[in-house]
Amino acid sequence: MVKRSTEKKKLDDALSKYVRKSNADENGFISCFTCGKKKNWLYETDCGHFQSRGKMSTRFLYEPEHGMVNVMPQCKRCNMTGGEQYIFSKRLDEVFGKGTAQKVEIMSNQTRKFSIHEIVEMRKHFTKKFNELR
């Protein structure tokens, strides 16, 4: 039997790898979304969340093409010091348009339970997108 916790972990990993690598330059470095320091996408960064991972409705929200993002690459220092939530919110509004942080925050407070099938499909989606990166 497929366990929800196992599938969520696999999805977290797929999303993290895609978000970090898709934001890396040709040399494999990203700028931390909150402090701006350049770090290697694979070894020195995390997939930071604006709203806590515990809020399932936005835990996997990464649709930059629609301006709806709850996750961005962060250096380990920023992510481990509370995620720099205030700075994260300001950057979301700068990059994706004024009011983005508020929309994501409102969405995060909605109750959402993904089915195992939905979780597996999201994992497949982010894995495919990761594999399409150069």
A tleap script that builds the chain and sets N, CA, C and O, in Angstrom:
source leaprc.protein.ff14SB
mol = sequence {
  NMET VAL LYS ARG SER THR GLU LYS LYS LYS
  LEU ASP ASP ALA LEU SER LYS TYR VAL ARG
  LYS SER ASN ALA ASP GLU ASN GLY PHE ILE
  SER CYS PHE THR CYS GLY LYS LYS LYS ASN
  TRP LEU TYR GLU THR ASP CYS GLY HIE PHE
  GLN SER ARG GLY LYS MET SER THR ARG PHE
  LEU TYR GLU PRO GLU HIE GLY MET VAL ASN
  VAL MET PRO GLN CYS LYS ARG CYS ASN MET
  THR GLY GLY GLU GLN TYR ILE PHE SER LYS
  ARG LEU ASP GLU VAL PHE GLY LYS GLY THR
  ALA GLN LYS VAL GLU ILE MET SER ASN GLN
  THR ARG LYS PHE SER ILE HIE GLU ILE VAL
  GLU MET ARG LYS HIE PHE THR LYS LYS PHE
  ASN GLU LEU CARG
}
set mol.1.N position { 0.839 -1.190 0.000 }
set mol.1.CA position { 0.000 0.000 0.000 }
set mol.1.C position { 0.884 1.253 0.000 }
set mol.1.O position { 1.895 1.315 0.700 }
set mol.2.N position { 0.495 2.219 -0.775 }
set mol.2.CA position { 1.230 3.474 -0.867 }
set mol.2.C position { 0.910 4.332 0.355 }
set mol.2.O position { -0.254 4.530 0.703 }
set mol.3.N position { 1.959 4.837 0.997 }
set mol.3.CA position { 1.767 5.677 2.173 }
set mol.3.C position { 1.797 7.151 1.773 }
set mol.3.O position { 2.673 7.591 1.027 }
set mol.4.N position { 0.831 7.894 2.280 }
set mol.4.CA position { 0.754 9.334 2.008 }
set mol.4.C position { 2.047 10.038 2.413 }
set mol.4.O position { 2.552 10.871 1.661 }
set mol.5.N position { 2.587 9.719 3.583 }
set mol.5.CA position { 3.799 10.395 4.061 }
set mol.5.C position { 4.985 10.141 3.132 }
set mol.5.O position { 5.794 11.037 2.894 }
set mol.6.N position { 5.084 8.930 2.614 }
set mol.6.CA position { 6.177 8.602 1.691 }
set mol.6.C position { 6.028 9.392 0.398 }
set mol.6.O position { 7.003 9.937 -0.119 }
set mol.7.N position { 4.815 9.454 -0.120 }
set mol.7.CA position { 4.573 10.178 -1.372 }
set mol.7.C position { 4.763 11.686 -1.192 }
set mol.7.O position { 5.260 12.357 -2.097 }
set mol.8.N position { 4.372 12.222 -0.036 }
set mol.8.CA position { 4.597 13.659 0.213 }
set mol.8.C position { 6.083 13.971 0.239 }
set mol.8.O position { 6.515 14.993 -0.294 }
set mol.9.N position { 6.869 13.094 0.857 }
set mol.9.CA position { 8.322 13.303 0.902 }
set mol.9.C position { 8.899 13.278 -0.506 }
set mol.9.O position { 9.735 14.116 -0.843 }
set mol.10.N position { 8.473 12.340 -1.326 }
set mol.10.CA position { 8.954 12.266 -2.710 }
set mol.10.C position { 8.576 13.536 -3.477 }
set mol.10.O position { 9.373 14.050 -4.261 }
set mol.11.N position { 7.355 14.040 -3.247 }
set mol.11.CA position { 6.931 15.278 -3.900 }
set mol.11.C position { 7.747 16.463 -3.388 }
set mol.11.O position { 8.169 17.306 -4.181 }
set mol.12.N position { 7.976 16.541 -2.079 }
set mol.12.CA position { 8.813 17.619 -1.531 }
set mol.12.C position { 10.184 17.626 -2.204 }
set mol.12.O position { 10.694 18.682 -2.581 }
set mol.13.N position { 10.775 16.443 -2.351 }
set mol.13.CA position { 12.098 16.336 -2.977 }
set mol.13.C position { 12.068 16.775 -4.440 }
set mol.13.O position { 12.943 17.519 -4.883 }
set mol.14.N position { 11.068 16.319 -5.187 }
set mol.14.CA position { 10.959 16.674 -6.611 }
set mol.14.C position { 10.752 18.175 -6.782 }
set mol.14.O position { 11.381 18.800 -7.636 }
set mol.15.N position { 9.873 18.749 -5.971 }
set mol.15.CA position { 9.613 20.186 -6.037 }
set mol.15.C position { 10.871 20.970 -5.690 }
set mol.15.O position { 11.220 21.927 -6.380 }
set mol.16.N position { 11.549 20.568 -4.626 }
set mol.16.CA position { 12.752 21.270 -4.191 }
set mol.16.C position { 13.817 21.273 -5.282 }
set mol.16.O position { 14.392 22.316 -5.593 }
set mol.17.N position { 14.072 20.120 -5.852 }
set mol.17.CA position { 15.083 20.042 -6.912 }
set mol.17.C position { 14.702 20.917 -8.099 }
set mol.17.O position { 15.549 21.623 -8.645 }
set mol.18.N position { 13.433 20.876 -8.504 }
set mol.18.CA position { 13.005 21.672 -9.660 }
set mol.18.C position { 13.096 23.173 -9.375 }
set mol.18.O position { 13.633 23.928 -10.185 }
set mol.19.N position { 12.580 23.598 -8.238 }
set mol.19.CA position { 12.584 25.036 -7.910 }
set mol.19.C position { 14.009 25.572 -7.866 }
set mol.19.O position { 14.296 26.642 -8.402 }
set mol.20.N position { 14.897 24.821 -7.225 }
set mol.20.CA position { 16.275 25.293 -7.090 }
set mol.20.C position { 16.998 25.285 -8.440 }
set mol.20.O position { 17.601 26.288 -8.820 }
set mol.21.N position { 16.945 24.181 -9.158 }
set mol.21.CA position { 17.687 24.113 -10.420 }
set mol.21.C position { 17.115 25.049 -11.476 }
set mol.21.O position { 17.872 25.627 -12.256 }
set mol.22.N position { 15.807 25.208 -11.516 }
set mol.22.CA position { 15.204 26.079 -12.528 }
set mol.22.C position { 15.548 27.549 -12.303 }
set mol.22.O position { 15.406 28.365 -13.214 }
set mol.23.N position { 15.994 27.887 -11.107 }
set mol.23.CA position { 16.396 29.257 -10.807 }
set mol.23.C position { 17.906 29.450 -10.851 }
set mol.23.O position { 18.402 30.541 -10.571 }
set mol.24.N position { 18.637 28.399 -11.201 }
set mol.24.CA position { 20.103 28.476 -11.247 }
set mol.24.C position { 20.582 29.047 -12.570 }
set mol.24.O position { 19.926 28.903 -13.602 }
set mol.25.N position { 21.740 29.701 -12.522 }
set mol.25.CA position { 22.350 30.191 -13.757 }
set mol.25.C position { 23.114 29.060 -14.436 }
set mol.25.O position { 23.103 27.924 -13.960 }
set mol.26.N position { 23.777 29.371 -15.547 }
set mol.26.CA position { 24.487 28.347 -16.327 }
set mol.26.C position { 25.641 27.696 -15.555 }
set mol.26.O position { 26.106 26.620 -15.931 }
set mol.27.N position { 26.101 28.339 -14.485 }
set mol.27.CA position { 27.173 27.781 -13.653 }
set mol.27.C position { 26.643 27.037 -12.423 }
set mol.27.O position { 27.423 26.559 -11.599 }
set mol.28.N position { 25.322 26.942 -12.303 }
set mol.28.CA position { 24.734 26.205 -11.195 }
set mol.28.C position { 24.555 27.015 -9.925 }
set mol.28.O position { 24.418 26.441 -8.844 }
set mol.29.N position { 24.554 28.340 -10.032 }
set mol.29.CA position { 24.381 29.181 -8.848 }
set mol.29.C position { 23.042 29.900 -8.889 }
set mol.29.O position { 22.552 30.286 -9.950 }
set mol.30.N position { 22.472 30.067 -7.717 }
set mol.30.CA position { 21.241 30.844 -7.574 }
set mol.30.C position { 21.518 32.002 -6.623 }
set mol.30.O position { 22.468 31.975 -5.841 }
set mol.31.N position { 20.678 33.002 -6.708 }
set mol.31.CA position { 20.700 34.076 -5.720 }
set mol.31.C position { 19.612 33.763 -4.717 }
set mol.31.O position { 18.457 33.558 -5.092 }
set mol.32.N position { 19.967 33.725 -3.449 }
set mol.32.CA position { 18.980 33.477 -2.397 }
set mol.32.C position { 17.848 34.484 -2.560 }
set mol.32.O position { 18.095 35.679 -2.718 }
set mol.33.N position { 16.623 34.011 -2.521 }
set mol.33.CA position { 15.458 34.874 -2.737 }
set mol.33.C position { 15.355 35.976 -1.698 }
set mol.33.O position { 14.812 37.044 -1.980 }
set mol.34.N position { 15.876 35.730 -0.487 }
set mol.34.CA position { 15.716 36.722 0.569 }
set mol.34.C position { 16.960 37.564 0.851 }
set mol.34.O position { 16.830 38.749 1.156 }
set mol.35.N position { 18.159 36.989 0.759 }
set mol.35.CA position { 19.355 37.798 1.053 }
set mol.35.C position { 20.174 38.123 -0.200 }
set mol.35.O position { 21.016 39.021 -0.177 }
set mol.36.N position { 19.931 37.406 -1.273 }
set mol.36.CA position { 20.613 37.684 -2.527 }
set mol.36.C position { 21.987 37.054 -2.700 }
set mol.36.O position { 22.594 37.194 -3.762 }
set mol.37.N position { 22.488 36.368 -1.688 }
set mol.37.CA position { 23.818 35.759 -1.809 }
set mol.37.C position { 23.786 34.630 -2.828 }
set mol.37.O position { 22.822 33.869 -2.906 }
set mol.38.N position { 24.867 34.538 -3.612 }
set mol.38.CA position { 25.000 33.484 -4.627 }
set mol.38.C position { 25.439 32.187 -3.957 }
set mol.38.O position { 26.405 32.163 -3.194 }
set mol.39.N position { 24.721 31.119 -4.253 }
set mol.39.CA position { 25.025 29.811 -3.678 }
set mol.39.C position { 24.809 28.733 -4.740 }
set mol.39.O position { 24.032 28.910 -5.677 }
set mol.40.N position { 25.519 27.610 -4.571 }
set mol.40.CA position { 25.346 26.468 -5.464 }
set mol.40.C position { 23.962 25.864 -5.232 }
set mol.40.O position { 23.581 25.590 -4.094 }
set mol.41.N position { 23.213 25.659 -6.318 }
set mol.41.CA position { 21.828 25.207 -6.178 }
set mol.41.C position { 21.715 23.836 -5.512 }
set mol.41.O position { 20.748 23.578 -4.795 }
set mol.42.N position { 22.682 22.962 -5.738 }
set mol.42.CA position { 22.562 21.588 -5.261 }
set mol.42.C position { 23.007 21.416 -3.814 }
set mol.42.O position { 22.397 20.657 -3.061 }
set mol.43.N position { 24.065 22.117 -3.423 }
set mol.43.CA position { 24.671 21.858 -2.115 }
set mol.43.C position { 24.421 22.922 -1.058 }
set mol.43.O position { 24.491 22.628 0.135 }
set mol.44.N position { 24.134 24.136 -1.464 }
set mol.44.CA position { 24.110 25.235 -0.493 }
set mol.44.C position { 22.755 25.918 -0.356 }
set mol.44.O position { 22.652 26.967 0.279 }
set mol.45.N position { 21.717 25.333 -0.945 }
set mol.45.CA position { 20.410 25.991 -0.912 }
set mol.45.C position { 19.308 25.026 -0.496 }
set mol.45.O position { 19.460 23.805 -0.546 }
set mol.46.N position { 18.207 25.613 -0.090 }
set mol.46.CA position { 16.989 24.890 0.242 }
set mol.46.C position { 15.859 25.463 -0.605 }
set mol.46.O position { 15.999 26.505 -1.245 }
set mol.47.N position { 14.759 24.762 -0.588 }
set mol.47.CA position { 13.536 25.275 -1.189 }
set mol.47.C position { 12.753 25.904 -0.038 }
set mol.47.O position { 12.054 25.213 0.702 }
set mol.48.N position { 12.880 27.214 0.100 }
set mol.48.CA position { 12.246 27.907 1.211 }
set mol.48.C position { 10.778 28.174 0.957 }
set mol.48.O position { 10.366 28.408 -0.179 }
set mol.49.N position { 9.994 28.138 2.015 }
set mol.49.CA position { 8.554 28.394 1.940 }
set mol.49.C position { 8.224 29.739 2.573 }
set mol.49.O position { 8.722 30.062 3.651 }
set mol.50.N position { 7.385 30.518 1.905 }
set mol.50.CA position { 6.867 31.762 2.473 }
set mol.50.C position { 5.890 31.411 3.598 }
set mol.50.O position { 6.070 31.838 4.739 }
set mol.51.N position { 4.871 30.643 3.276 }
set mol.51.CA position { 3.949 30.122 4.281 }
set mol.51.C position { 4.421 28.722 4.649 }
set mol.51.O position { 4.893 27.981 3.787 }
set mol.52.N position { 4.303 28.366 5.879 }
set mol.52.CA position { 4.810 27.106 6.419 }
set mol.52.C position { 4.412 25.889 5.580 }
set mol.52.O position { 3.333 25.838 4.989 }
set mol.53.N position { 5.321 24.913 5.550 }
set mol.53.CA position { 5.033 23.639 4.875 }
set mol.53.C position { 3.834 22.934 5.499 }
set mol.53.O position { 3.198 22.103 4.851 }
set mol.54.N position { 3.524 23.253 6.734 }
set mol.54.CA position { 2.390 22.638 7.410 }
set mol.54.C position { 1.051 23.054 6.818 }
set mol.54.O position { 0.037 22.394 7.047 }
set mol.55.N position { 1.041 24.130 6.067 }
set mol.55.CA position { -0.191 24.602 5.425 }
set mol.55.C position { -0.286 23.934 4.053 }
set mol.55.O position { 0.284 24.405 3.069 }
set mol.56.N position { -1.017 22.831 4.020 }
set mol.56.CA position { -1.030 21.979 2.836 }
set mol.56.C position { -1.550 22.670 1.581 }
set mol.56.O position { -1.124 22.326 0.478 }
set mol.57.N position { -2.443 23.617 1.714 }
set mol.57.CA position { -3.019 24.233 0.520 }
set mol.57.C position { -1.977 24.988 -0.309 }
set mol.57.O position { -2.170 25.193 -1.507 }
set mol.58.N position { -0.876 25.402 0.323 }
set mol.58.CA position { 0.171 26.120 -0.424 }
set mol.58.C position { 1.531 25.444 -0.339 }
set mol.58.O position { 2.512 25.978 -0.858 }
set mol.59.N position { 1.612 24.310 0.287 }
set mol.59.CA position { 2.905 23.633 0.480 }
set mol.59.C position { 3.646 23.405 -0.838 }
set mol.59.O position { 4.867 23.551 -0.892 }
set mol.60.N position { 2.929 23.052 -1.886 }
set mol.60.CA position { 3.541 22.716 -3.172 }
set mol.60.C position { 3.262 23.779 -4.235 }
set mol.60.O position { 3.400 23.510 -5.429 }
set mol.61.N position { 2.874 24.979 -3.815 }
set mol.61.CA position { 2.474 26.027 -4.756 }
set mol.61.C position { 3.694 26.664 -5.422 }
set mol.61.O position { 4.440 27.425 -4.806 }
set mol.62.N position { 3.872 26.325 -6.699 }
set mol.62.CA position { 4.942 26.938 -7.487 }
set mol.62.C position { 4.465 27.058 -8.927 }
set mol.62.O position { 4.688 26.175 -9.756 }
set mol.63.N position { 3.805 28.169 -9.196 }
set mol.63.CA position { 3.293 28.475 -10.529 }
set mol.63.C position { 3.746 29.886 -10.914 }
set mol.63.O position { 2.924 30.797 -11.017 }
set mol.64.N position { 5.054 30.064 -11.125 }
set mol.64.CA position { 5.550 31.418 -11.418 }
set mol.64.C position { 4.936 32.020 -12.677 }
set mol.64.O position { 4.797 33.238 -12.788 }
set mol.65.N position { 4.571 31.159 -13.620 }
set mol.65.CA position { 3.959 31.653 -14.847 }
set mol.65.C position { 2.592 32.284 -14.586 }
set mol.65.O position { 2.102 33.054 -15.412 }
set mol.66.N position { 1.969 31.967 -13.443 }
set mol.66.CA position { 0.694 32.556 -13.048 }
set mol.66.C position { 0.848 33.518 -11.868 }
set mol.66.O position { -0.140 34.030 -11.342 }
set mol.67.N position { 2.095 33.756 -11.458 }
set mol.67.CA position { 2.344 34.670 -10.348 }
set mol.67.C position { 1.911 34.133 -8.997 }
set mol.67.O position { 1.674 34.900 -8.064 }
set mol.68.N position { 1.809 32.825 -8.893 }
set mol.68.CA position { 1.399 32.207 -7.628 }
set mol.68.C position { 2.517 31.297 -7.135 }
set mol.68.O position { 2.712 30.190 -7.637 }
set mol.69.N position { 3.245 31.795 -6.137 }
set mol.69.CA position { 4.432 31.098 -5.666 }
set mol.69.C position { 4.492 31.150 -4.142 }
set mol.69.O position { 4.344 32.214 -3.540 }
set mol.70.N position { 4.709 29.995 -3.531 }
set mol.70.CA position { 4.942 29.940 -2.090 }
set mol.70.C position { 6.352 29.453 -1.784 }
set mol.70.O position { 6.792 29.522 -0.636 }
set mol.71.N position { 7.062 28.965 -2.788 }
set mol.71.CA position { 8.405 28.427 -2.588 }
set mol.71.C position { 9.391 29.083 -3.547 }
set mol.71.O position { 9.082 29.338 -4.711 }
set mol.72.N position { 10.586 29.348 -3.025 }
set mol.72.CA position { 11.666 29.909 -3.830 }
set mol.72.C position { 12.985 29.428 -3.222 }
set mol.72.O position { 13.030 29.044 -2.053 }
set mol.73.N position { 14.053 29.451 -4.014 }
set mol.73.CA position { 15.344 29.020 -3.472 }
set mol.73.C position { 15.847 29.998 -2.405 }
set mol.73.O position { 15.798 31.216 -2.578 }
set mol.74.N position { 16.323 29.433 -1.316 }
set mol.74.CA position { 16.916 30.229 -0.250 }
set mol.74.C position { 18.218 29.579 0.189 }
set mol.74.O position { 18.363 28.358 0.134 }
set mol.75.N position { 19.160 30.399 0.623 }
set mol.75.CA position { 20.368 29.832 1.225 }
set mol.75.C position { 19.947 29.161 2.530 }
set mol.75.O position { 18.907 29.485 3.104 }
set mol.76.N position { 20.755 28.243 2.977 }
set mol.76.CA position { 20.409 27.489 4.178 }
set mol.76.C position { 20.277 28.392 5.401 }
set mol.76.O position { 19.446 28.133 6.271 }
set mol.77.N position { 21.090 29.450 5.479 }
set mol.77.CA position { 21.007 30.365 6.627 }
set mol.77.C position { 19.640 31.037 6.683 }
set mol.77.O position { 18.991 31.037 7.729 }
set mol.78.N position { 19.205 31.606 5.574 }
set mol.78.CA position { 17.903 32.286 5.563 }
set mol.78.C position { 16.764 31.314 5.862 }
set mol.78.O position { 15.859 31.626 6.636 }
set mol.79.N position { 16.815 30.140 5.246 }
set mol.79.CA position { 15.734 29.179 5.443 }
set mol.79.C position { 15.680 28.675 6.884 }
set mol.79.O position { 14.595 28.438 7.415 }
set mol.80.N position { 16.829 28.512 7.512 }
set mol.80.CA position { 16.855 27.962 8.864 }
set mol.80.C position { 16.658 29.012 9.950 }
set mol.80.O position { 16.594 28.676 11.133 }
set mol.81.N position { 16.563 30.261 9.566 }
set mol.81.CA position { 16.286 31.318 10.555 }
set mol.81.C position { 14.854 31.810 10.362 }
set mol.81.O position { 14.599 33.014 10.329 }
set mol.82.N position { 13.940 30.881 10.239 }
set mol.82.CA position { 12.527 31.232 10.114 }
set mol.82.C position { 12.097 31.563 8.704 }
set mol.82.O position { 10.958 31.975 8.486 }
set mol.83.N position { 12.984 31.393 7.745 }
set mol.83.CA position { 12.638 31.624 6.351 }
set mol.83.C position { 12.588 33.089 5.939 }
set mol.83.O position { 12.240 33.414 4.804 }
set mol.84.N position { 12.943 33.980 6.885 }
set mol.84.CA position { 12.907 35.420 6.569 }
set mol.84.C position { 11.564 35.796 5.945 }
set mol.84.O position { 11.517 36.417 4.884 }
set mol.85.N position { 10.473 35.414 6.613 }
set mol.85.CA position { 9.130 35.549 6.054 }
set mol.85.C position { 8.781 36.973 5.616 }
set mol.85.O position { 8.174 37.156 4.561 }
set mol.86.N position { 9.149 37.969 6.399 }
set mol.86.CA position { 8.810 39.347 6.029 }
set mol.86.C position { 9.507 39.741 4.726 }
set mol.86.O position { 8.883 40.298 3.822 }
set mol.87.N position { 10.806 39.447 4.639 }
set mol.87.CA position { 11.557 39.767 3.422 }
set mol.87.C position { 11.003 38.956 2.254 }
set mol.87.O position { 10.866 39.474 1.146 }
set mol.88.N position { 10.686 37.697 2.500 }
set mol.88.CA position { 10.121 36.821 1.480 }
set mol.88.C position { 8.852 37.455 0.911 }
set mol.88.O position { 8.663 37.484 -0.305 }
set mol.89.N position { 7.979 37.966 1.791 }
set mol.89.CA position { 6.717 38.564 1.335 }
set mol.89.C position { 6.966 39.801 0.469 }
set mol.89.O position { 6.296 39.998 -0.545 }
set mol.90.N position { 7.916 40.620 0.865 }
set mol.90.CA position { 8.243 41.826 0.086 }
set mol.90.C position { 8.787 41.446 -1.290 }
set mol.90.O position { 8.434 42.062 -2.296 }
set mol.91.N position { 9.643 40.433 -1.328 }
set mol.91.CA position { 10.230 39.971 -2.600 }
set mol.91.C position { 9.155 39.362 -3.511 }
set mol.91.O position { 9.187 39.567 -4.725 }
set mol.92.N position { 8.202 38.613 -2.931 }
set mol.92.CA position { 7.116 38.058 -3.744 }
set mol.92.C position { 6.370 39.175 -4.456 }
set mol.92.O position { 6.074 39.077 -5.647 }
set mol.93.N position { 6.067 40.236 -3.717 }
set mol.93.CA position { 5.351 41.364 -4.318 }
set mol.93.C position { 6.199 42.073 -5.372 }
set mol.93.O position { 5.669 42.509 -6.394 }
set mol.94.N position { 7.503 42.196 -5.139 }
set mol.94.CA position { 8.395 42.826 -6.124 }
set mol.94.C position { 8.464 42.015 -7.413 }
set mol.94.O position { 8.380 42.569 -8.509 }
set mol.95.N position { 8.616 40.708 -7.277 }
set mol.95.CA position { 8.849 39.843 -8.433 }
set mol.95.C position { 7.555 39.469 -9.154 }
set mol.95.O position { 7.520 39.453 -10.385 }
set mol.96.N position { 6.496 39.169 -8.408 }
set mol.96.CA position { 5.280 38.637 -9.014 }
set mol.96.C position { 4.103 39.601 -8.999 }
set mol.96.O position { 3.018 39.267 -9.476 }
set mol.97.N position { 4.310 40.786 -8.457 }
set mol.97.CA position { 3.257 41.796 -8.458 }
set mol.97.C position { 2.688 42.058 -7.080 }
set mol.97.O position { 2.573 41.162 -6.245 }
set mol.98.N position { 2.335 43.315 -6.869 }
set mol.98.CA position { 1.799 43.739 -5.580 }
set mol.98.C position { 0.565 42.911 -5.223 }
set mol.98.O position { -0.313 42.686 -6.056 }
set mol.99.N position { 0.519 42.472 -3.985 }
set mol.99.CA position { -0.609 41.680 -3.505 }
set mol.99.C position { -0.402 40.175 -3.579 }
set mol.99.O position { -1.227 39.409 -3.082 }
set mol.100.N position { 0.707 39.744 -4.201 }
set mol.100.CA position { 0.961 38.309 -4.322 }
set mol.100.C position { 1.087 37.660 -2.953 }
set mol.100.O position { 0.471 36.625 -2.702 }
set mol.101.N position { 1.871 38.250 -2.071 }
set mol.101.CA position { 2.076 37.662 -0.743 }
set mol.101.C position { 0.746 37.541 0.001 }
set mol.101.O position { 0.491 36.536 0.665 }
set mol.102.N position { -0.082 38.547 -0.109 }
set mol.102.CA position { -1.370 38.499 0.581 }
set mol.102.C position { -2.256 37.390 0.003 }
set mol.102.O position { -2.929 36.682 0.753 }
set mol.103.N position { -2.260 37.235 -1.328 }
set mol.103.CA position { -3.047 36.166 -1.956 }
set mol.103.C position { -2.580 34.793 -1.480 }
set mol.103.O position { -3.392 33.926 -1.158 }
set mol.104.N position { -1.260 34.609 -1.441 }
set mol.104.CA position { -0.708 33.324 -1.009 }
set mol.104.C position { -1.040 33.078 0.463 }
set mol.104.O position { -1.372 31.957 0.849 }
set mol.105.N position { -0.950 34.120 1.276 }
set mol.105.CA position { -1.269 33.966 2.693 }
set mol.105.C position { -2.736 33.575 2.891 }
set mol.105.O position { -3.037 32.687 3.689 }
set mol.106.N position { -3.636 34.224 2.179 }
set mol.106.CA position { -5.064 33.889 2.275 }
set mol.106.C position { -5.291 32.446 1.823 }
set mol.106.O position { -6.006 31.685 2.477 }
set mol.107.N position { -4.681 32.083 0.710 }
set mol.107.CA position { -4.813 30.724 0.188 }
set mol.107.C position { -4.279 29.703 1.189 }
set mol.107.O position { -4.839 28.616 1.328 }
set mol.108.N position { -3.197 30.050 1.883 }
set mol.108.CA position { -2.571 29.109 2.823 }
set mol.108.C position { -3.476 28.769 3.998 }
set mol.108.O position { -3.302 27.730 4.635 }
set mol.109.N position { -4.428 29.626 4.288 }
set mol.109.CA position { -5.322 29.395 5.419 }
set mol.109.C position { -6.581 28.620 5.044 }
set mol.109.O position { -7.464 28.417 5.877 }
set mol.110.N position { -6.659 28.191 3.795 }
set mol.110.CA position { -7.763 27.342 3.351 }
set mol.110.C position { -7.402 25.892 3.647 }
set mol.110.O position { -6.239 25.505 3.541 }
set mol.111.N position { -8.370 25.115 4.007 }
set mol.111.CA position { -8.139 23.697 4.275 }
set mol.111.C position { -8.068 22.956 2.944 }
set mol.111.O position { -8.928 23.119 2.079 }
set mol.112.N position { -7.025 22.140 2.797 }
set mol.112.CA position { -6.854 21.375 1.551 }
set mol.112.C position { -6.170 20.070 1.887 }
set mol.112.O position { -5.109 20.062 2.512 }
set mol.113.N position { -6.762 18.976 1.481 }
set mol.113.CA position { -6.138 17.668 1.643 }
set mol.113.C position { -6.013 17.051 0.260 }
set mol.113.O position { -7.014 16.769 -0.398 }
set mol.114.N position { -4.782 16.845 -0.171 }
set mol.114.CA position { -4.542 16.240 -1.469 }
set mol.114.C position { -4.682 14.729 -1.370 }
set mol.114.O position { -4.258 14.119 -0.388 }
set mol.115.N position { -5.279 14.132 -2.391 }
set mol.115.CA position { -5.342 12.671 -2.448 }
set mol.115.C position { -3.947 12.142 -2.795 }
set mol.115.O position { -3.100 12.876 -3.305 }
set mol.116.N position { -3.731 10.882 -2.514 }
set mol.116.CA position { -2.442 10.282 -2.874 }
set mol.116.C position { -2.238 10.388 -4.382 }
set mol.116.O position { -1.127 10.649 -4.843 }
set mol.117.N position { -3.295 10.190 -5.140 }
set mol.117.CA position { -3.202 10.306 -6.602 }
set mol.117.C position { -2.738 11.711 -7.006 }
set mol.117.O position { -1.871 11.844 -7.869 }
set mol.118.N position { -3.298 12.748 -6.402 }
set mol.118.CA position { -2.898 14.129 -6.707 }
set mol.118.C position { -1.432 14.363 -6.356 }
set mol.118.O position { -0.704 15.018 -7.103 }
set mol.119.N position { -1.009 13.831 -5.227 }
set mol.119.CA position { 0.386 13.986 -4.796 }
set mol.119.C position { 1.317 13.313 -5.787 }
set mol.119.O position { 2.336 13.889 -6.168 }
set mol.120.N position { 0.985 12.110 -6.209 }
set mol.120.CA position { 1.810 11.388 -7.181 }
set mol.120.C position { 1.853 12.146 -8.511 }
set mol.120.O position { 2.912 12.247 -9.131 }
set mol.121.N position { 0.723 12.673 -8.946 }
set mol.121.CA position { 0.679 13.418 -10.208 }
set mol.121.C position { 1.521 14.696 -10.131 }
set mol.121.O position { 2.209 15.037 -11.093 }
set mol.122.N position { 1.475 15.402 -9.005 }
set mol.122.CA position { 2.312 16.593 -8.845 }
set mol.122.C position { 3.788 16.214 -8.865 }
set mol.122.O position { 4.599 16.907 -9.478 }
set mol.123.N position { 4.142 15.111 -8.195 }
set mol.123.CA position { 5.535 14.650 -8.208 }
set mol.123.C position { 5.982 14.350 -9.630 }
set mol.123.O position { 7.076 14.748 -10.031 }
set mol.124.N position { 5.162 13.661 -10.388 }
set mol.124.CA position { 5.498 13.347 -11.785 }
set mol.124.C position { 5.684 14.631 -12.588 }
set mol.124.O position { 6.599 14.732 -13.406 }
set mol.125.N position { 4.815 15.608 -12.350 }
set mol.125.CA position { 4.893 16.891 -13.058 }
set mol.125.C position { 6.228 17.590 -12.782 }
set mol.125.O position { 6.911 18.012 -13.715 }
set mol.126.N position { 6.599 17.712 -11.503 }
set mol.126.CA position { 7.842 18.410 -11.167 }
set mol.126.C position { 9.077 17.606 -11.562 }
set mol.126.O position { 10.102 18.188 -11.918 }
set mol.127.N position { 8.995 16.299 -11.506 }
set mol.127.CA position { 10.117 15.456 -11.960 }
set mol.127.C position { 10.313 15.625 -13.452 }
set mol.127.O position { 11.448 15.744 -13.914 }
set mol.128.N position { 9.230 15.639 -14.218 }
set mol.128.CA position { 9.315 15.835 -15.668 }
set mol.128.C position { 9.924 17.194 -15.987 }
set mol.128.O position { 10.813 17.296 -16.832 }
set mol.129.N position { 9.448 18.235 -15.315 }
set mol.129.CA position { 9.976 19.582 -15.551 }
set mol.129.C position { 11.474 19.654 -15.195 }
set mol.129.O position { 12.257 20.286 -15.904 }
set mol.130.N position { 11.856 19.005 -14.098 }
set mol.130.CA position { 13.271 18.960 -13.708 }
set mol.130.C position { 14.095 18.282 -14.802 }
set mol.130.O position { 15.152 18.784 -15.185 }
set mol.131.N position { 13.622 17.161 -15.298 }
set mol.131.CA position { 14.351 16.405 -16.320 }
set mol.131.C position { 14.456 17.157 -17.646 }
set mol.131.O position { 15.342 16.873 -18.452 }
set mol.132.N position { 13.560 18.109 -17.875 }
set mol.132.CA position { 13.594 18.906 -19.104 }
set mol.132.C position { 14.602 20.060 -19.023 }
set mol.132.O position { 14.939 20.663 -20.042 }
set mol.133.N position { 15.081 20.365 -17.815 }
set mol.133.CA position { 16.082 21.424 -17.659 }
set mol.133.C position { 17.398 20.958 -18.238 }
set mol.133.O position { 17.697 19.764 -18.237 }
set mol.134.N position { 18.182 21.895 -18.732 }
set mol.134.CA position { 19.479 21.515 -19.306 }
set mol.134.C position { 20.509 21.282 -18.245 }
set mol.134.O position { 21.654 20.955 -18.556 }
savepdb mol mol.pdb
quit
